[in-house]
Amino acid sequence: MAASNKAVKYLNQDYEALKAQCLSKKALFSDPTFPAAPESLGFNLLGPNSDEAKGVVWKRPKEIIQNPKFIVGGATKADINQGALGDCWLMAAIASLTLDPDILARVIHPKQNFEENYAGIFHFQLWQYGQWVDVVIDDLLPTRNGKLVFVHSLDKNEFWSALLEKAYAKVNGSYEALKGGSATEGFEDFTGGIAERYELNKAPSNLFNIIKKALSRGSLLSTSISASANETEAVTKEQLVKTHAYSITAAVEVHVGGRLVQLVRLRNPWGHKEWNGAWSDNSKEWDHVLPQEKNKLNYSADDGEFWMAYSDFVQRYSKVEICNLTPDLPSSDHVGQWALQQFEGNWKSGSTAGGSIKNTATFSSNPQFVINLDHKSQGGTHTCSVLVGLMQKDMRKERKLGHDFNNICFAVYPHKGGHLSREVLSSMKAAFTSEHSAKREVSQRFALPPGQYVIIPSTYEPNHEGSFLLRVFSEK
């Protein structure tokens, strides 16, 4: 799915060369580009003089525990327990990542270890804005009172998840930059896939089957409960946490008294705090399931993972986000051939930051990109299926300057040749207008007749600056 599957060296750091250098000097690697220092922790709540940063000591795993391991007994969901950082969205993404060994192996290089040729240096592969990058880190981790401050495994000897979180913090500027977000950000950065979102109050009738099929295809899924600002991480009487990202790890149907019941399995990245309603661990509903079905479903461990009826799930949760590894509709059995057209651009105040379609005087000054949709009609349809993702670049790094994600959107017009001027646009109707979103990416699927079109990405308000990646997947 990514434009190039070959990883480039992030910040021009060559893992093999740096490791060889350290081994020849008999020295442990210290990363000058992401030092074990206050600025790598954060800038405000985790800033140098903050209460949260007090008492933090950077230690290598060998200083924390005897005989540390990169992975113990395989990388699993149990290895992801959120620490003192509001990055449950990233934890949900990493937990989902463990469900697919092939995707996981690309990201974490599982053969890394603390024994053979150990030099205090590790590396991970992440997808960043159309390109895979190989990210080098040292293994100095933030601790307090000898324990990891952030993500940790249930097995105190295991460190892959803490080191992956550090690599992710590095590409985003600091640990604090990871506070708050959407699991799809992590999903896309671990796969190069493209995400879609379903609001559960207007969910399609076949959403359970979409979820089931997406999981079988290796897609990564998350869900959350919306709430007002003052209810952040408020816990309901049924022990569900609001505004908190959960991984969706399974969807099955079980036989109960001659009827089929649809169940979904969710995981809380805290590693505890589970749903206590119907189908929760050891609830009476399990007594009515055939033993051979029950034995296949791990339903009683107190590990943050739990089952619930799909009907209860759609009533209580607000949205489902699915990151597909191919642009095919998750509900379709058809696996198509897709063309990717990829563009990069900038919004600059006073020149190319014209604001959304409602700003008729300035909208035409936004960057414009011509795309070709040449899919021949199949099955009697005369339209081409298109999936567009507009992604803001590097905005988490801007947080230390007081900036955050822009509210972004895009519009699609038939191409009439040349740059579409204000006058031309005012006389035309958009073929498609996206929703606007203050998240990293807005992505939407739609169908258009074959032909040439212009996509105009914009911030919702004029003169908001930023750079972006535009991905257009169209069926060939």
C-alpha positions in Angstrom: 0.0 0.0 0.0 2.8 2.4 0.7 4.4 4.2 -2.2 7.7 2.5 -1.5 8.2 -0.7 0.6 11.9 0.0 1.0 12.7 1.8 4.3 14.8 4.9 4.3 17.1 5.7 7.2 15.3 8.1 9.5 17.5 11.2 10.2 20.2 9.4 8.1 21.0 7.1 11.0 22.3 3.7 9.8 21.5 1.1 12.4 24.2 -1.4 11.3 27.0 1.2 11.0 26.2 2.7 14.4 26.0 -0.7 16.1 29.4 -1.7 14.6 30.9 1.5 15.7 29.7 1.0 19.3 30.9 -2.6 19.4 34.3 -1.7 18.1 34.6 1.0 20.8 33.0 -1.3 23.4 30.6 1.5 24.2 26.8 1.6 24.5 24.9 3.8 22.0 23.5 7.1 23.2 21.2 8.7 20.6 22.1 12.4 20.0 18.9 13.0 18.0 16.6 11.9 20.8 18.7 12.2 24.0 17.8 10.8 27.4 17.0 14.3 28.5 14.0 16.5 29.6 13.3 17.7 26.0 12.6 14.2 24.9 10.0 13.7 27.7 8.0 16.8 26.8 7.4 20.6 26.8 4.4 21.3 29.1 2.8 18.6 31.3 6.0 16.6 30.9 8.2 19.7 30.6 11.6 20.1 32.4 10.1 21.8 35.4 6.8 19.9 35.6 5.6 17.7 38.5 5.1 14.8 36.0 8.8 14.9 35.1 10.1 15.0 38.7 12.0 11.9 39.7 12.4 10.5 36.2 15.7 8.7 35.7 16.6 7.3 32.2 17.9 3.7 32.6 18.8 0.9 30.3 16.8 -2.4 30.7 20.0 -4.0 32.1 20.0 -1.4 34.9 16.3 -2.0 35.6 16.3 -5.8 35.9 18.7 -8.7 35.6 18.5 -10.7 32.3 16.2 -8.4 30.3 14.6 -9.8 27.1 13.4 -8.1 23.9 10.5 -10.6 23.6 9.3 -13.3 26.0 7.1 -16.1 24.6 6.1 -14.1 21.6 4.9 -10.5 21.3 1.3 -10.5 22.6 -1.5 -8.1 23.6 -0.5 -8.8 27.3 2.8 -7.0 26.6 1.0 -3.6 26.2 0.0 -2.0 29.5 -0.4 1.7 29.4 1.8 3.8 31.7 1.5 7.4 32.9 1.0 8.8 29.4 -2.4 9.6 27.8 -1.6 7.5 24.7 -4.3 4.8 24.9 -4.8 5.2 21.2 -1.2 4.1 20.5 -1.5 1.2 23.0 -4.7 0.0 21.2 -2.9 0.2 17.9 0.1 -1.8 19.2 -2.2 -4.4 20.8 -3.9 -4.9 17.4 -0.5 -5.0 15.7 0.3 -8.2 17.7 -2.6 -10.0 16.1 -0.7 -10.2 12.8 2.8 -11.8 13.1 3.9 -10.7 9.6 3.0 -7.0 10.1 4.5 -7.1 13.6 7.8 -8.6 12.4 8.2 -5.8 9.9 7.8 -3.1 12.6 9.8 -4.5 15.5 12.6 -6.7 13.9 11.8 -9.6 16.5 15.4 -11.0 16.4 16.8 -8.1 18.4 18.1 -9.0 21.8 20.1 -8.0 24.9 22.6 -10.8 24.6 24.4 -11.3 21.3 26.4 -8.2 20.2 24.4 -6.0 22.6 25.3 -2.3 22.1 22.4 -0.5 23.7 20.9 0.2 20.2 17.6 -0.9 18.7 15.6 -0.1 15.5 12.0 -0.2 14.3 10.3 0.4 11.0 7.4 2.8 10.8 5.4 4.2 7.9 5.6 8.0 7.8 3.7 10.0 5.2 4.0 7.7 2.2 7.4 6.2 3.1 8.7 3.5 5.4 11.5 4.7 7.7 14.0 2.8 9.8 14.1 4.5 13.2 17.2 4.0 15.4 16.9 4.5 19.2 19.1 3.9 22.3 17.6 1.7 25.0 17.6 4.4 27.8 14.0 4.4 29.1 12.2 6.8 31.5 11.9 5.2 34.9 10.7 6.3 38.4 11.7 4.4 41.5 13.2 1.8 39.3 10.1 1.1 37.2 9.1 2.1 33.7 7.1 5.3 33.6 5.3 4.5 30.4 4.2 1.4 28.5 5.3 -1.9 30.1 4.8 -5.6 29.7 3.2 -7.9 32.4 6.5 -9.8 32.2 9.0 -7.4 33.9 11.8 -8.9 31.8 10.3 -7.9 28.5 11.0 -4.6 26.7 9.9 -4.6 23.1 6.7 -2.5 23.7 8.6 0.1 25.8 11.3 0.5 23.1 8.6 0.7 20.3 6.9 3.5 22.2 10.2 5.3 22.4 10.8 5.0 18.6 7.3 6.4 18.1 7.9 9.2 20.5 11.1 10.0 18.6 9.4 10.5 15.2 6.8 12.7 16.9 9.2 14.9 18.8 8.7 13.8 22.4 6.7 11.4 24.6 4.3 14.2 25.5 3.5 14.8 21.8 1.7 11.3 21.9 -1.0 12.5 24.4 -4.4 12.1 22.9 -5.2 10.7 19.5 -6.9 8.2 17.3 -5.8 4.6 17.0 -5.9 4.8 13.3 -2.8 7.1 13.4 -0.9 4.2 14.9 -2.6 1.6 12.6 -1.5 3.5 9.5 2.0 4.1 10.8 2.4 0.4 11.5 1.0 -0.8 8.1 0.9 2.0 5.5 -2.8 1.1 5.3 -5.7 3.5 5.0 -8.4 3.9 7.6 -12.1 4.4 7.5 -14.5 5.3 10.3 -18.1 4.1 11.1 -20.4 6.1 13.4 -22.4 3.5 15.4 -25.5 5.6 15.6 -25.8 5.3 11.8 -23.9 2.0 11.3 -24.7 0.0 8.2 -26.8 -3.1 8.9 -23.9 -5.4 7.9 -21.3 -3.7 10.2 -20.8 -6.9 12.2 -19.9 -8.8 9.0 -17.7 -5.9 8.0 -15.8 -6.1 11.3 -15.5 -9.9 11.0 -14.3 -9.8 7.4 -11.8 -6.9 8.2 -10.3 -8.9 11.1 -9.9 -12.0 8.8 -8.1 -9.8 6.3 -5.6 -8.6 8.8 -7.1 -5.1 9.2 -6.6 -3.3 12.5 -9.7 -2.1 14.4 -10.4 0.1 17.3 -13.5 1.6 19.0 -14.3 4.3 21.6 -17.1 5.9 23.5 -17.6 9.7 22.8 -18.1 12.0 25.8 -18.0 15.6 26.7 -14.6 17.2 27.6 -15.3 17.0 31.4 -15.9 13.2 31.1 -12.5 12.2 29.7 -11.8 8.7 30.8 -14.9 8.7 33.1 -15.9 5.1 34.0 -19.5 3.9 33.5 -21.2 1.6 36.0 -20.6 -1.2 33.6 -16.8 -0.5 33.8 -16.4 1.0 30.3 -14.1 3.9 30.0 -15.2 6.9 27.9 -13.0 8.7 25.3 -10.7 5.7 25.7 -9.4 3.7 22.7 -10.1 -0.1 22.8 -8.8 -2.6 20.3 -11.3 -4.9 18.6 -9.6 -8.3 18.6 -12.3 -10.7 17.4 -15.9 -11.1 16.2 -17.7 -14.5 16.4 -21.1 -16.0 16.4 -22.0 -18.6 19.1 -24.9 -21.0 19.3 -27.2 -20.4 22.3 -30.4 -22.4 22.6 -30.7 -22.9 18.8 -30.0 -19.3 17.9 -26.8 -17.5 16.9 -25.5 -14.7 19.1 -23.0 -12.2 17.6 -20.1 -11.4 20.0 -17.2 -9.0 19.7 -14.0 -9.1 21.8 -12.5 -5.8 23.0 -9.3 -5.0 24.8 -8.6 -2.1 27.2 -5.0 -1.0 26.8 -4.7 -0.6 30.6 -4.6 -4.4 30.8 -7.5 -4.3 33.4 -10.9 -2.6 33.9 -13.3 -4.8 31.9 -17.0 -4.7 31.0 -19.1 -6.4 33.7 -22.4 -6.9 31.7 -23.7 -9.8 29.6 -20.9 -12.1 28.2 -18.3 -10.6 30.5 -15.7 -12.9 32.1 -17.5 -15.9 33.8 -21.0 -14.4 33.3 -24.0 -16.8 33.3 -24.4 -16.4 29.5 -21.4 -18.7 29.0 -23.2 -21.6 30.7 -25.5 -21.9 27.6 -22.7 -22.1 25.0 -21.7 -25.5 23.5 -18.5 -26.7 25.3 -16.7 -27.2 22.0 -17.4 -23.6 21.0 -16.7 -22.3 24.5 -13.2 -24.0 24.6 -12.1 -22.0 21.5 -12.9 -18.6 23.2 -10.7 -17.4 26.0 -13.3 -15.6 28.1 -12.2 -15.6 31.8 -8.7 -14.1 32.2 -8.6 -10.8 34.0 -6.4 -9.1 31.4 -8.3 -6.1 30.1 -9.8 -8.2 27.3 -13.5 -9.1 27.3 -16.4 -10.3 25.2 -19.8 -8.5 24.8 -22.9 -9.0 22.6 -22.6 -7.0 19.4 -26.1 -5.6 20.2 -24.7 -4.2 23.5 -21.6 -3.0 21.8 -23.4 -0.8 19.2 -25.6 0.7 22.0 -22.7 1.7 24.2 -19.8 2.6 21.8 -19.8 5.5 19.4 -17.5 4.7 16.5 -15.4 1.9 14.9 -12.2 2.7 13.0 -10.8 0.2 10.6 -7.4 0.4 9.0 -7.5 -1.7 5.8 -4.3 -3.1 4.4 -5.9 -2.8 0.9 -8.5 -0.3 -0.2 -11.1 -3.0 -0.9 -14.4 -2.6 0.9 -14.2 -4.7 4.0 -17.7 -6.0 3.3 -16.8 -7.2 -0.2 -15.5 -10.7 -1.3 -14.0 -9.0 -4.3 -10.3 -8.2 -4.1 -9.6 -5.6 -6.7 -6.6 -4.0 -8.4 -6.1 -0.5 -7.1 -4.0 2.4 -8.4 -2.4 4.8 -5.9 -1.9 8.4 -6.9 0.0 10.2 -4.2 0.7 14.0 -3.8 2.3 16.3 -1.3 1.7 19.9 -0.7 1.6 22.8 1.7 -0.8 25.4 3.0 1.0 28.7 3.4 -0.7 31.8 4.9 -1.4 34.5 2.3 -0.8 32.2 -0.7 -2.0 28.6 -0.6 -4.0 28.5 2.6 -7.4 29.5 1.2 -9.7 27.8 3.7 -12.7 25.6 2.9 -15.2 25.7 0.1 -17.3 28.2 2.2 -14.6 30.8 1.7 -15.5 31.5 -1.9 -13.1 34.5 -2.2 -10.0 32.4 -1.2 -10.8 28.7 -1.7 -9.3 28.6 -5.3 -5.9 29.5 -3.9 -5.5 26.1 -2.2 -3.3 23.6 -3.9 -5.0 21.7 -6.7 -4.2 18.1 -7.9 -5.5 16.5 -11.1 -6.4 12.8 -10.8 -7.4 10.2 -13.5 -10.2 7.7 -12.8 -10.2 5.3 -15.7 -11.9 2.2 -14.3 -14.1 0.6 -16.9 -17.6 -0.2 -15.6 -18.1 -3.7 -14.2 -21.4 -5.4 -13.3 -23.4 -2.7 -14.9 -22.1 0.2 -12.9 -20.6 3.1 -14.7 -18.7 4.5 -11.8 -15.2 4.2 -10.3 -14.7 3.4 -6.6 -12.3 5.9 -5.0 -10.9 6.1 -1.5 -9.2 9.4 -0.6 -7.0 10.1 2.5 -5.9 13.6 3.3 -3.2 13.5 6.0 -1.5 16.3 7.9 2.2 15.9 8.3 4.3 16.3 11.5 1.7 18.2 13.4 2.5 16.5 16.7 6.0 18.0 16.5 4.3 21.4 16.4 2.6 20.9 19.8 5.6 22.3 21.6 5.0 25.5 19.7 1.3 25.6 20.9 -0.1 24.3 17.6 -2.3 21.3 17.0 -4.0 19.5 14.2 -5.8 21.7 11.7 -9.4 21.2 10.8 -9.1 19.8 7.3 -11.3 18.7 4.4 -11.2 18.3 0.6 -13.5 18.8 -2.4 -13.5 17.1 -5.8 -14.4 18.8 -9.1 -14.6 17.7 -12.7 -11.4 18.9 -14.4 -11.9 21.6 -17.1 -8.2 22.1 -17.9 -5.7 24.3 -16.1 -6.0 25.8 -12.6 -9.6 26.2 -11.5 -10.0 29.9 -10.8 -12.4 31.5 -8.3 -14.7 32.4 -11.2 -14.7 28.8 -12.6 -15.3 27.3 -9.2 -18.1 29.6 -8.4 -20.0 28.3 -11.4 -19.4 24.6 -10.7 -20.8 22.1 -8.3 -18.4 19.9 -6.4 -18.6 16.2 -7.4 -17.8 15.3 -3.8 -17.2 17.2 -0.6 -15.6 15.5 2.4 -16.5 16.0 6.0 -14.0 18.2 7.9 -12.0 16.8 10.8 -9.5 18.1 13.3 -7.7 14.7 13.3 -4.5 13.8 11.5 -6.4 12.4 8.5 -9.8 12.7 6.9 -10.5 9.7 4.6 -13.6 8.9 2.6 -14.9 6.5 0.1 -17.1 7.5 -2.8 -17.9 6.6 -6.5 -17.5 8.9 -9.5 -17.9 8.3 -13.3 -14.5 7.7 -15.0 -12.7 10.9 -16.1 -10.3 13.6 -14.9 -11.0 15.4 -11.7 -9.3 18.0 -9.5 -9.0 17.5 -5.7 -8.6 20.6 -3.6 -7.4 19.9 -0.1 -8.0 22.7 2.4 -8.0 23.7 6.0 -11.5 24.6 7.2 -10.4 28.2 8.1 -8.1 30.3 5.8 -4.5 31.0 6.6 -3.9 27.9 8.7 -0.5 26.6 7.8 0.7 23.0 7.4 2.0 20.4 5.0 0.0 17.3 3.9 0.0 14.0 2.0 -2.9 13.2 -0.3 -3.5 9.6 -1.2 -6.0 8.6 -3.9 -6.8 4.9 -4.3 -8.9 4.1 -7.4 -10.0 0.7 -8.7 -8.2 -0.3 -11.8 
